[in-house]
Amino acid sequence: MPPRFVAHYQGDDMAADMSPEAKQQRAKEFLTVLPLTVELAGLPAAVPGAFFTVDQMDSRATQLKMAYKIARKLMREVADEG
């Protein structure tokens, strides 16, 4: 039986070279923009008691990654305009 979810990470060499403080700052930034990220992704909520397939989870993760990049960009633009 195949695993329910397989994470796909592609060459995140930058994270391996980051200091623990930089990793912590990156995680804090991610959590700060998470509500905006979820809204930008526009994903429907899961139906209680129903499970996503591996393909659905992969698709949702991809949508969140793209939305996170946009949320980060927006956050930086707002901070720079000040």
Secondary structure, DSSP 8 states (H G I E B T S, - for coil): ---S--------HHHHHS-HHHHHHHHHHHHHHHHHHHHHHT-----TT----HHHHHHHHHHHHHHHHHHHHHHHHHHHH-
